[in-house]
Amino acid sequence: MAKKTGKTRKPINYSRTTILSRKKELTLLEFVEFSKLTSSYKASALRNYISVDYEYDSYYPCHHGSDCCNNDYCRCEELRNARVKGPLELLKFPEKLKLIDQYYFDRVIRLLGALKEDNWEVSVGSGYYGQEIDGISLYPMVENEIFNNLSLPDDISDADKLKKALEIEYGYILDILISMNKVRLLELPPKSLRLFNEHYYGKIDRTLYKDHALPACVVRKDVSGKYVVIDGYHRLAALMGKPKIKVYELYEK
């Protein structure tokens, strides 16, 4: 029997970041892991999905009696009161998450304060021509809470993801929803959806979600067979002019 010749090829040891970046679809747990691997102290990975702008006040010591620039080119600018400038907006959703996970991501980001300018910190550092903005990041407490709530087990059901989002927003799950263990995506005329609190609906801001691209509402069927809106009044109001919208139905099977 002939001997095999040549060297044995060693398996390539790809980094975890490389492995995750090459996957076509990520679970929520993998998305959180990848986000933490690719973020730094001064640049939150969530900035990839949120439009964040900043402003500051300039102060020049050489304009106030200092000879720091020796009447040469000014390089002493100080950036004071650096802050994030609102309003903040979601630019996009993580493309490698499936649709219902993008929906859950959107709810968590909004509900836990990632779009509030007061939850962001602007870092100032030194440059050759004066001070510069060298980082914008969420406060660690806010980012950690977001990542903790995004870190759902891989085996969690889609129904439980929707209920988890409702629990984050309202603090509890309605009794009627507890036994509902299935989800389906529907396209329905928005005017066909039943609203129990029309007084509240009539007062909400209809421009808040005018560019919303994800499923708009969570609904359930009532005893008459009509779809009742459980959550999503603002999103529904913004999309009311469309012939059909996507919604998630929670149901029991």
C-alpha contacts under 8 A as a table, 3 or more apart, distances in Angstrom:
res1	aa1	res2	aa2	distance
14	Y	18	T	6.20
14	Y	19	I	6.48
15	S	18	T	5.24
15	S	19	I	6.36
16	R	19	I	5.07
16	R	20	L	6.20
17	T	20	L	5.31
17	T	21	S	6.06
17	T	34	F	6.35
17	T	37	L	6.63
17	T	38	T	7.70
18	T	21	S	5.07
18	T	22	R	6.26
19	I	22	R	5.40
19	I	23	K	6.65
20	L	23	K	5.36
20	L	26	L	7.58
20	L	30	E	7.27
20	L	34	F	6.58
21	S	34	F	7.75
23	K	26	L	6.72
24	K	96	K	6.09
25	E	96	K	4.49
25	E	97	L	5.84
25	E	98	K	7.16
26	L	29	L	7.84
26	L	30	E	5.59
26	L	31	F	5.86
26	L	96	K	5.45
26	L	97	L	5.47
26	L	98	K	7.86
27	T	30	E	5.13
27	T	31	F	6.12
27	T	97	L	6.45
27	T	101	D	7.95
27	T	154	D	6.52
28	L	31	F	4.97
28	L	32	V	6.25
28	L	97	L	7.18
28	L	101	D	6.86
28	L	150	L	6.16
28	L	151	S	6.04
28	L	152	L	6.34
28	L	153	P	7.96
28	L	154	D	7.38
29	L	32	V	5.24
29	L	33	E	6.25
29	L	150	L	7.08
29	L	151	S	4.85
29	L	152	L	6.09
29	L	153	P	6.77
29	L	154	D	6.84
30	E	33	E	4.96
30	E	34	F	6.03
31	F	34	F	5.13
31	F	35	S	6.03
31	F	97	L	7.76
32	V	35	S	5.03
32	V	36	K	6.20
32	V	147	F	6.22
32	V	150	L	6.90
32	V	151	S	6.47
33	E	36	K	5.28
33	E	37	L	6.24
34	F	37	L	5.04
34	F	38	T	6.20
35	S	38	T	5.29
35	S	39	S	6.04
35	S	45	A	5.44
35	S	46	L	7.47
36	K	39	S	5.30
36	K	40	S	7.96
36	K	45	A	7.10
38	T	45	A	6.42
39	S	43	A	5.98
39	S	44	S	5.20
39	S	45	A	4.69
40	S	43	A	5.13
40	S	44	S	6.23
40	S	45	A	7.66
41	Y	44	S	7.14
41	Y	137	S	7.61
42	K	123	S	7.13
42	K	134	D	7.41
42	K	135	G	4.60
42	K	136	I	5.85
42	K	137	S	5.59
43	A	47	R	7.27
43	A	135	G	5.66
43	A	136	I	5.61
43	A	137	S	5.18
44	S	47	R	5.65
44	S	136	I	7.30
44	S	137	S	5.02
44	S	138	L	6.45
45	A	48	N	5.90
46	L	49	Y	5.61
46	L	50	I	6.58
47	R	50	I	4.97
47	R	51	S	6.99
47	R	52	V	7.12
47	R	137	S	7.68
48	N	51	S	7.97
48	N	91	L	7.96
49	Y	90	L	5.79
49	Y	91	L	5.16
49	Y	92	K	5.27
49	Y	93	F	6.29
49	Y	94	P	7.47
50	I	88	L	6.88
50	I	89	E	5.70
50	I	90	L	4.49
50	I	91	L	5.23
50	I	92	K	7.42
50	I	115	L	7.68
51	S	88	L	5.75
51	S	89	E	5.32
51	S	90	L	6.15
51	S	91	L	5.86
52	V	84	V	6.92
52	V	85	K	7.27
52	V	86	G	7.72
52	V	88	L	5.88
52	V	89	E	7.62
53	D	84	V	5.85
53	D	85	K	5.36
53	D	86	G	7.28
53	D	88	L	7.86
54	Y	82	A	7.16
54	Y	83	R	5.63
54	Y	84	V	4.21
54	Y	85	K	4.74
54	Y	122	V	7.66
55	E	82	A	5.89
55	E	83	R	5.71
55	E	84	V	6.37
55	E	85	K	6.14
56	Y	79	L	6.07
56	Y	80	R	5.88
56	Y	81	N	5.51
56	Y	82	A	4.26
56	Y	83	R	6.29
57	D	79	L	5.80
57	D	80	R	5.04
57	D	81	N	6.06
57	D	82	A	6.95
58	S	77	E	6.48
58	S	78	E	5.80
58	S	79	L	5.05
58	S	80	R	6.16
59	Y	77	E	5.75
59	Y	78	E	5.08
59	Y	79	L	6.52
59	Y	80	R	7.06
60	Y	63	H	5.42
60	Y	64	H	7.01
60	Y	76	C	5.98
60	Y	77	E	4.81
60	Y	78	E	6.26
61	P	64	H	5.15
61	P	65	G	6.80
61	P	66	S	5.43
61	P	68	C	7.41
61	P	76	C	6.57
61	P	77	E	7.27
61	P	78	E	7.97
62	C	65	G	5.83
62	C	66	S	4.55
62	C	67	D	5.77
62	C	68	C	6.06
62	C	69	C	6.36
62	C	74	C	7.58
62	C	76	C	7.10
63	H	66	S	6.99
66	S	69	C	7.89
67	D	70	N	5.13
67	D	71	N	7.17
68	C	76	C	7.20
69	C	72	D	5.48
69	C	73	Y	6.62
69	C	74	C	5.67
69	C	75	R	6.64
69	C	76	C	6.97
71	N	74	C	7.80
74	C	77	E	7.45
74	C	129	Y	7.37
75	R	128	Y	7.03
75	R	129	Y	4.29
75	R	130	G	4.76
76	C	129	Y	6.83
76	C	130	G	4.74
76	C	131	Q	7.42
77	E	129	Y	7.49
77	E	130	G	4.74
77	E	131	Q	5.95
78	E	130	G	6.50
78	E	131	Q	5.43
79	L	82	A	6.52
79	L	124	V	7.18
79	L	131	Q	6.12
79	L	132	E	7.18
82	A	122	V	6.03
82	A	123	S	7.71
82	A	124	V	7.66
83	R	120	W	7.93
83	R	121	E	6.89
83	R	122	V	5.78
84	V	117	E	5.54
84	V	118	D	7.40
84	V	120	W	6.53
84	V	121	E	7.16
84	V	122	V	6.73
85	K	88	L	7.66
85	K	117	E	6.55
86	G	116	K	7.69
86	G	117	E	5.83
87	P	115	L	7.63
87	P	116	K	7.69
87	P	117	E	7.23
88	L	115	L	5.21
88	L	116	K	6.85
88	L	117	E	6.86
89	E	115	L	6.53
90	L	93	F	7.66
90	L	115	L	7.80
93	F	102	Q	6.11
93	F	105	F	7.82
93	F	106	D	7.53
94	P	97	L	5.73
94	P	102	Q	6.62
95	E	98	K	7.69
97	L	101	D	5.71
97	L	102	Q	5.87
98	K	101	D	5.37
98	K	102	Q	6.26
99	L	102	Q	5.02
99	L	103	Y	6.27
99	L	214	L	7.80
100	I	103	Y	4.92
100	I	104	Y	6.23
100	I	158	D	7.21
101	D	104	Y	4.91
101	D	105	F	5.99
102	Q	105	F	4.93
102	Q	106	D	6.13
102	Q	214	L	7.90
103	Y	106	D	5.13
103	Y	107	R	6.37
103	Y	214	L	6.38
103	Y	215	P	7.17
104	Y	107	R	5.17
104	Y	108	V	6.19
104	Y	161	K	6.85
104	Y	162	L	7.01
104	Y	165	A	6.49
105	F	108	V	5.24
105	F	109	I	6.06
105	F	150	L	6.95
106	D	109	I	5.26
106	D	110	R	6.23
107	R	110	R	5.30
107	R	111	L	5.86
107	R	165	A	6.49
108	V	111	L	5.18
108	V	112	L	5.82
108	V	146	I	6.53
108	V	149	N	7.23
108	V	150	L	7.31
108	V	165	A	6.88
108	V	168	I	7.76
109	I	112	L	5.71
109	I	113	G	6.47
109	I	114	A	5.34
109	I	115	L	7.19
109	I	146	I	6.76
110	R	113	G	5.67
110	R	114	A	6.08
110	R	115	L	6.11
111	L	114	A	7.89
111	L	168	I	7.37
111	L	169	E	6.37
112	L	142	V	7.16
112	L	145	E	7.45
112	L	146	I	6.42
113	G	116	K	5.31
113	G	119	N	6.84
113	G	142	V	7.14
114	A	117	E	7.85
114	A	119	N	6.76
114	A	120	W	7.97
114	A	138	L	7.31
114	A	142	V	7.40
114	A	143	E	7.78
115	L	119	N	7.94
116	K	119	N	5.69
116	K	120	W	7.56
117	E	120	W	5.61
118	D	121	E	7.80
119	N	138	L	5.86
119	N	139	Y	5.83
119	N	142	V	7.01
120	W	136	I	6.87
120	W	137	S	5.55
120	W	138	L	4.34
120	W	139	Y	5.71
121	E	136	I	5.68
121	E	137	S	5.36
121	E	138	L	6.05
121	E	139	Y	6.32
122	V	133	I	7.13
122	V	134	D	7.89
122	V	135	G	5.89
122	V	136	I	4.58
122	V	137	S	6.71
123	S	133	I	5.96
123	S	134	D	5.71
123	S	135	G	4.90
123	S	136	I	6.13
124	V	131	Q	6.65
124	V	132	E	5.69
124	V	133	I	4.67
124	V	134	D	5.61
124	V	135	G	7.12
125	G	131	Q	5.59
125	G	132	E	5.36
125	G	133	I	6.19
125	G	134	D	5.78
126	S	130	G	6.08
126	S	131	Q	4.40
126	S	132	E	5.89
127	G	130	G	5.20
127	G	131	Q	5.35
127	G	132	E	6.00
128	Y	131	Q	7.96
138	L	142	V	6.53
138	L	143	E	5.89
139	Y	142	V	5.49
139	Y	143	E	6.30
140	P	143	E	5.07
140	P	144	N	5.83
141	M	144	N	5.27
141	M	145	E	6.25
142	V	145	E	5.25
142	V	146	I	6.31
143	E	146	I	5.08
143	E	147	F	6.16
144	N	147	F	5.11
144	N	148	N	5.93
145	E	148	N	5.07
145	E	149	N	6.24
146	I	149	N	5.31
146	I	150	L	6.18
147	F	150	L	4.94
147	F	151	S	6.04
148	N	151	S	5.22
149	N	152	L	6.83
152	L	156	I	6.87
153	P	156	I	5.50
156	I	160	D	6.49
156	I	161	K	7.11
157	S	160	D	5.21
157	S	161	K	6.46
157	S	181	N	7.71
157	S	182	K	7.97
158	D	161	K	5.02
158	D	162	L	6.52
158	D	182	K	7.19
158	D	183	V	6.46
159	A	162	L	5.32
159	A	163	K	6.31
159	A	180	M	7.21
159	A	181	N	5.38
159	A	182	K	5.35
159	A	183	V	5.50
159	A	250	L	6.67
160	D	163	K	4.89
160	D	164	K	5.87
160	D	181	N	7.24
161	K	164	K	5.02
161	K	165	A	6.34
162	L	165	A	5.19
162	L	166	L	6.38
162	L	218	V	7.92
163	K	166	L	4.95
163	K	167	E	6.10
163	K	173	I	6.74
163	K	177	L	7.92
164	K	167	E	4.98
164	K	168	I	6.24
165	A	168	I	5.16
165	A	169	E	6.38
166	L	169	E	5.16
166	L	170	Y	5.94
166	L	171	G	7.50
166	L	172	Y	7.31
166	L	173	I	6.78
166	L	231	D	7.79
167	E	170	Y	5.27
167	E	171	G	4.67
167	E	172	Y	4.71
167	E	173	I	5.70
168	I	171	G	5.63
168	I	172	Y	7.73
170	Y	173	I	7.74
173	I	177	L	6.69
173	I	178	I	6.73
174	L	177	L	5.40
174	L	178	I	6.73
175	D	178	I	5.46
176	I	179	S	7.09
176	I	180	M	7.79
177	L	180	M	5.24
177	L	250	L	7.68
178	I	181	N	7.93
179	S	252	E	6.25
180	M	250	L	6.05
180	M	251	Y	4.77
180	M	252	E	4.10
180	M	253	K	7.32
181	N	250	L	7.21
181	N	251	Y	6.32
181	N	252	E	5.27
181	N	253	K	6.67
182	K	250	L	5.87
182	K	251	Y	5.33
182	K	252	E	5.87
182	K	253	K	6.61
183	V	248	Y	6.43
183	V	249	E	5.51
183	V	250	L	4.85
183	V	251	Y	6.33
184	R	248	Y	5.74
184	R	249	E	5.36
184	R	250	L	6.99
185	L	246	K	6.76
185	L	247	V	5.87
185	L	248	Y	4.79
185	L	249	E	6.42
186	L	246	K	5.56
186	L	247	V	5.37
186	L	248	Y	6.24
186	L	249	E	7.08
187	E	244	K	5.91
187	E	245	I	5.30
187	E	246	K	4.47
187	E	247	V	6.32
188	L	192	S	7.18
188	L	193	L	7.95
188	L	244	K	5.00
188	L	245	I	5.56
188	L	246	K	6.55
188	L	247	V	7.38
189	P	192	S	5.46
189	P	193	L	7.40
189	P	242	K	7.60
189	P	243	P	5.52
189	P	244	K	4.18
189	P	245	I	6.24
190	P	193	L	5.66
190	P	236	L	6.93
190	P	239	L	7.53
190	P	240	M	5.65
190	P	241	G	7.99
190	P	242	K	7.29
190	P	243	P	7.15
190	P	244	K	6.05
190	P	245	I	6.23
191	K	194	R	7.96
191	K	240	M	6.87
192	S	226	K	7.98
192	S	227	Y	7.62
193	L	226	K	7.20
193	L	227	Y	5.42
193	L	228	V	5.87
193	L	229	V	6.54
194	R	226	K	6.95
194	R	227	Y	5.98
194	R	228	V	4.61
194	R	229	V	6.14
195	L	198	E	5.95
195	L	201	Y	7.94
195	L	228	V	6.22
195	L	229	V	5.94
196	F	228	V	7.72
196	F	229	V	7.99
197	N	200	Y	5.55
197	N	201	Y	6.37
198	E	201	Y	4.79
198	E	202	G	6.00
199	H	202	G	5.30
199	H	203	K	6.92
200	Y	203	K	5.49
200	Y	204	I	6.76
201	Y	204	I	5.64
201	Y	233	Y	6.40
201	Y	234	H	7.71
201	Y	237	A	7.74
204	I	234	H	6.51
204	I	237	A	7.98
205	D	208	L	5.94
205	D	234	H	6.86
206	R	209	Y	7.16
206	R	210	K	7.27
206	R	234	H	6.41
206	R	235	R	7.87
206	R	237	A	5.34
206	R	238	A	4.78
207	T	210	K	5.07
207	T	238	A	5.81
208	L	234	H	7.03
208	L	235	R	7.62
208	L	238	A	7.00
209	Y	212	H	5.13
209	Y	234	H	6.91
209	Y	235	R	5.48
209	Y	238	A	5.57
209	Y	239	L	7.93
210	K	235	R	7.74
210	K	238	A	5.00
210	K	239	L	6.76
212	H	216	A	7.56
212	H	235	R	7.20
212	H	239	L	7.99
214	L	246	K	7.49
215	P	245	I	7.10
215	P	246	K	4.58
215	P	247	V	4.93
215	P	248	Y	6.85
216	A	232	G	6.19
216	A	235	R	5.43
216	A	236	L	6.01
216	A	245	I	6.93
216	A	246	K	6.07
216	A	247	V	5.47
216	A	248	Y	7.97
217	C	229	V	6.64
217	C	230	I	7.38
217	C	231	D	5.70
217	C	232	G	4.51
217	C	233	Y	7.47
217	C	235	R	7.03
217	C	236	L	6.77
217	C	246	K	7.59
217	C	247	V	4.92
217	C	248	Y	6.24
218	V	229	V	6.11
218	V	230	I	5.49
218	V	231	D	5.32
218	V	232	G	6.63
218	V	247	V	5.89
218	V	248	Y	4.80
218	V	249	E	5.79
218	V	250	L	7.05
219	V	227	Y	6.00
219	V	228	V	5.31
219	V	229	V	4.50
219	V	230	I	5.12
219	V	231	D	7.11
219	V	247	V	6.94
219	V	248	Y	6.10
219	V	249	E	4.78
219	V	250	L	6.30
220	R	227	Y	5.42
220	R	228	V	5.36
220	R	229	V	6.79
220	R	230	I	6.90
220	R	249	E	5.41
220	R	250	L	5.52
220	R	251	Y	6.53
221	K	224	S	7.71
221	K	225	G	5.43
221	K	226	K	5.42
221	K	227	Y	4.52
221	K	228	V	6.00
221	K	249	E	7.91
221	K	251	Y	7.77
222	D	225	G	5.35
222	D	226	K	5.61
222	D	227	Y	6.33
222	D	228	V	6.48
223	V	226	K	7.51
229	V	232	G	6.96
229	V	233	Y	7.47
232	G	235	R	5.25
232	G	236	L	5.96
233	Y	236	L	5.10
233	Y	237	A	6.10
234	H	237	A	5.15
234	H	238	A	6.36
235	R	238	A	5.23
235	R	239	L	6.42
236	L	239	L	5.21
236	L	240	M	5.85
237	A	240	M	5.18
238	A	241	G	7.76
239	L	242	K	5.73
239	L	245	I	7.39
240	M	243	P	8.00
242	K	245	I	6.82
